[in-house]
Amino acid sequence: MRKFAPLVLLAAALVAGCWQSVSRPYRNATSLQPFAAGRVTETGPNRKVTHHALRKIDRGRYRMTQTDRGQDFGQGFELAFFPLPGAPEHVLIYQAASLEHAARDDNLRYYGLLVVTGPKSAQEIRPDCEKDARAALVSGTRLGGDSACTFADRAGLEKSLLALWQSGRKPEYSYALK
């Protein structure tokens, strides 16, 4: 167990402050598929580049796994994309669930905004509960004990994501499909 402690701490740091839900507000919704399958290059806020494989799976969803050799090789998320009511068509809600537990009902789903910038490119806005508290408060959601905002239902999540989009928050991550 001790050898996994650094991984657990890293995972906790990555999701700290995130927007999440265990209620699975899009459980019965079919995801949009705005992209073809293929190789994806991610560029983060620190200009760090990470490579992934994107594969289409059932119900319009995707599986994205890291292809760079190293400790996160093969790790990834099940992704789904949904329209954001009140936002332009190119602004989508993303839902991400860890591949380790994607099918389980108790697995947290993480949410944010995907801004489609072309047929092979997009940018991501990862909301943070503390930094984006004003947008979360629109639906009455507050910072939880784990430093994350947990949304009770789909309406609250969508209302807060629309407020986040309207706040002018800039994307920090870019994706290019090869």
Phi, psi and omega per residue, in radians:
M1 nan -0.631 -3.093
R2 -1.085 -0.611 -3.116
K3 -1.211 -0.336 3.127
F4 -1.589 -0.124 -3.098
A5 -0.975 -0.782 3.120
P6 -1.067 -0.644 3.120
L7 -1.168 -0.707 3.126
V8 -1.115 -0.745 3.124
L9 -1.138 -0.695 3.111
L10 -1.110 -0.803 3.130
A11 -1.071 -0.707 3.124
A12 -1.123 -0.682 3.129
A13 -1.175 -0.644 -3.115
L14 -1.166 -0.615 -3.098
V15 -1.734 -0.069 3.112
A16 -1.050 2.276 3.106
G17 1.467 -0.004 -3.053
C18 -1.282 3.024 3.008
W19 -1.805 2.222 -3.017
Q20 -2.500 2.968 3.080
S21 -2.747 2.438 2.985
V22 -1.787 -0.070 -3.080
S23 -1.384 -0.162 -3.135
R24 0.905 1.128 -3.063
P25 -1.134 -0.280 -3.142
Y26 -1.986 0.434 -3.077
R27 -0.893 -0.802 -3.063
N28 -1.768 0.145 -3.121
A29 -1.599 2.455 3.046
T30 -1.516 2.280 -3.107
S31 -1.280 2.654 2.962
L32 -1.303 2.705 3.059
Q33 -2.179 1.417 -3.070
P34 -1.326 -0.137 -3.069
F35 -2.299 2.702 2.987
A36 -1.369 2.896 3.029
A37 -1.312 2.749 3.098
G38 2.754 -2.881 3.119
R39 -1.525 2.416 -3.102
V40 -2.156 2.378 3.024
T41 -1.923 2.165 3.113
E42 -1.838 2.332 3.038
T43 -2.087 2.123 -3.085
G44 -1.609 -3.126 -3.074
P45 -1.101 -0.450 3.128
N46 -1.623 0.216 -3.131
R47 1.244 0.174 3.086
K48 -1.231 2.356 -3.113
V49 -1.848 2.329 3.087
T50 -2.267 2.508 -3.113
H51 -1.941 2.498 -3.092
H52 -2.396 2.837 2.953
A53 -1.943 2.313 -3.141
L54 -1.965 2.178 -3.107
R55 -2.288 2.390 3.088
K56 -1.348 2.438 3.068
I57 -2.264 -2.938 -3.039
D58 -1.155 2.789 3.087
R59 0.998 0.558 3.070
G60 1.348 0.115 -3.088
R61 -1.559 2.989 3.113
Y62 -2.202 2.791 2.956
R63 -2.107 2.144 3.123
M64 -2.061 2.093 -3.124
T65 -2.144 2.548 3.136
Q66 -1.299 2.337 -3.118
T67 -1.894 -0.110 3.075
D68 -1.246 2.351 3.083
R69 -1.144 2.496 -3.127
G70 2.515 -2.961 -3.023
Q71 -1.161 -0.397 -3.140
D72 -1.742 0.142 3.135
F73 -0.972 2.253 3.113
G74 1.463 -0.189 3.106
Q75 -1.343 2.717 3.126
G76 3.085 -2.811 -3.040
F77 -2.398 2.641 2.864
E78 -1.535 2.207 -3.078
L79 -2.003 2.545 3.039
A80 -2.468 2.607 -3.102
F81 -2.238 2.387 -3.089
F82 -2.373 2.636 3.077
P83 -1.112 2.588 3.061
L84 -1.844 1.863 -3.130
P85 -0.956 2.253 3.125
G86 1.633 -0.150 3.138
A87 -1.839 2.839 3.068
P88 -1.052 2.739 -3.085
E89 -1.012 -0.493 -3.080
H90 -1.469 0.009 3.103
V91 -1.846 2.054 -3.070
L92 -2.102 2.685 2.953
I93 -1.443 2.362 2.961
Y94 -1.929 2.563 3.044
Q95 -2.138 2.241 3.137
A96 -2.185 2.338 3.076
A97 -2.279 2.333 3.131
S98 -0.953 2.377 3.141
L99 -1.099 -0.453 -3.139
E100 -1.052 -0.557 -3.037
H101 -2.383 0.407 -2.983
A102 -0.993 -0.600 -3.066
A103 -1.461 -0.294 -3.082
R104 -1.355 2.454 -3.135
D105 -1.167 -0.461 -3.086
D106 -1.510 0.008 3.127
N107 -1.348 2.258 3.110
L108 -1.099 2.526 2.991
R109 -1.915 2.324 3.132
Y110 -1.815 2.529 -3.035
Y111 -2.246 2.638 3.073
G112 -2.949 -2.864 -3.100
L113 -2.041 2.404 3.030
L114 -2.011 2.156 3.116
V115 -1.814 1.883 -3.122
V116 -1.337 2.098 -3.083
T117 -1.847 -0.095 3.114
G118 3.095 3.086 -3.109
P119 -1.150 -0.309 -3.135
K120 -2.274 0.414 -3.119
S121 -2.640 2.659 3.125
A122 -2.771 2.868 3.050
Q123 -2.253 2.615 -3.067
E124 -2.061 2.403 2.982
I125 -1.945 1.932 3.099
R126 -1.654 1.887 -3.119
P127 -1.198 2.592 3.091
D128 -2.155 2.266 -3.026
C129 -1.067 -0.686 -3.130
E130 -1.305 -0.867 -3.097
K131 -1.186 -0.570 -3.079
D132 -1.908 0.567 -3.075
A133 -1.030 -0.651 -3.117
R134 -1.040 -0.747 -3.141
A135 -1.196 -0.690 3.138
A136 -1.144 -0.619 -3.106
L137 -1.157 -0.355 3.125
V138 -0.971 -0.598 -3.141
S139 -1.774 0.168 3.135
G140 1.448 0.162 -3.127
T141 -1.490 2.457 -3.126
R142 -2.237 2.874 3.096
L143 -1.047 2.248 3.139
G144 -1.593 3.119 -3.128
G145 -1.103 -0.390 3.141
D146 -1.700 0.300 -3.124
S147 1.163 0.301 3.122
A148 -2.024 2.710 3.001
C149 -1.654 2.146 3.130
T150 -1.966 2.087 -3.057
F151 -1.584 2.384 -3.082
A152 -1.358 -0.522 -3.080
D153 -2.683 2.983 -3.096
R154 -1.094 -0.746 -3.115
A155 -1.060 -0.773 3.127
G156 -1.134 -0.737 3.110
L157 -1.072 -0.862 -3.109
E158 -1.122 -0.684 3.125
K159 -1.091 -0.749 3.137
S160 -1.241 -0.666 3.103
L161 -1.150 -0.647 3.076
L162 -1.123 -0.731 3.094
A163 -1.102 -0.660 3.088
L164 -1.097 -0.797 3.112
W165 -1.052 -0.781 -3.099
Q166 -1.242 -0.275 3.139
S167 -1.266 -0.269 -3.130
G168 1.505 0.158 3.107
R169 -0.974 2.328 -3.092
K170 -1.580 2.534 3.072
P171 -1.117 2.564 3.105
E172 -1.937 -0.327 -3.096
Y173 -2.082 2.457 3.093
S174 -2.144 2.548 -3.137
Y175 -2.263 2.399 3.084
A176 -2.271 2.233 -3.139
L177 -1.620 2.295 -3.141
K178 -1.787 nan nan
